[in-house]
């Protein structure tokens, strides 16, 4: 069993530090953005250029995870000068191109491409082109992009093209300067849609795991995958390589079991890397919340900004799912004066959208116990869903939830000695607008025991069979899949 010190970013927290966990006044809040419509990922995407081999610039075909591509004046590079998130990326020179040899049969909505200049080469320009006649002719999509940094940046293109579509990336400056391309994502496009309703109303499959609020601070790895101390947008190796028999060690971070399990169920998963903004309705941000069904935030350790709080709450209000995980009181991993209970309570009490939107607060407690005090006589799909029944829950230093009397919140599990009332709650669900929320107040049950070198993690995910069942049932409920 882990002990309380697992959760401290330093061996001791001073009294002055703990006192600093007071609420902070909000800065002026940005107006709520208009929601975007978005469809599910195209089969085989994102394409991370991980599975093929091509070491020469001579034109040739290569089989990648998404299908067959022709690389002209291009190869798959894996040197230290190549910008990539996995082990390799495409490298293009002169007027080279990356061309799909297959059609996207469900059309193409939003397409994103990560790009950078290679090594010490100068900047270069490139364009995205699309064909609706199986490659007989192409038309340019969007603007010409300049790659000026050696660090991957993301370019986003809105195609909204139904029917059969294939894509081509063209280097356009004609110089010998080389460019890298990686992580091409494609959203299927079934038609014009109605706009204005963010995540898809049914069959949603996109899960975004936050890694932008110090979730890796101290002895923590609350992400799908961590490579060299960084949580990349796309876990590596590519999710397209996951099969029914793939072990959770396919990725390395404390939430890898959860992520691999979601992919096996037909969903797509991404990290929101550090330094990436949480927005809602911002079409220039490829990881805008309107592009996802469920936002998972496991033990945030920095306060959400005023605009981030507005984005999160409006995302839920307009149909999104929010998976909230906190830890116990006095669990400030990065010593900034705020732990996850304080951060979550600040979101719910200090925002411009609605005070107490979910009908509960997180109590400043610290408990460790195994309980079987599950909601009695329930057919609740989180407790009895497609992924199995939930009969127990173990906290190894966690907080509790207090429900507001008469609110919409539904307590699901209580401390073992508690009546099934408004307090001593260990997990609960709620609704806000047309969206759904699930909250559990210990990060231990999601921890799969794998993490970055030097971090001590614990296998809570497999400690009780109910833990995986609870998290997966709740995930699918938030995505409106059950």
Secondary structure, DSSP 8 states (H G I E B T S, - for coil): ---GGGG-SSS---HHHHHT-S------------------B-TT-SB-S-S----SSS-EEEE-SS-EEEEEEEEEE-STTS--SSS-EEEEEEEEEEEESS-BTT-EEEEEEEEEE-TT---EEEEEEEESSTTS--EEEEEEEEE--SS-EEEEEEEEE-SSBEEEEEE-S-SS--EEEEEEEEB---S---SS--S-SSS--EEEEE-SSSTTSSS---SS--BTTB--SS-SS-GGG--TT--GGGS-STTHHHHHHHHHTT-EEEEE-TT----SS-TT-TT-GGG-SEEEEES--S---HHHHHHHHHHHHTT-EEEEE---SS--TT-SS--HHHHHHHHHHS-SS-TTTTSEEEEEEEEEEEE--B-TT---TTTEETTEE---EEEEEEEEEEE-TT-S-EEEEE-TTS-SSSSSEEEEEEEETTEEEEEES-SGGG-BS--STT----BHHHHSHHHHHHHHHHHHHHTT--
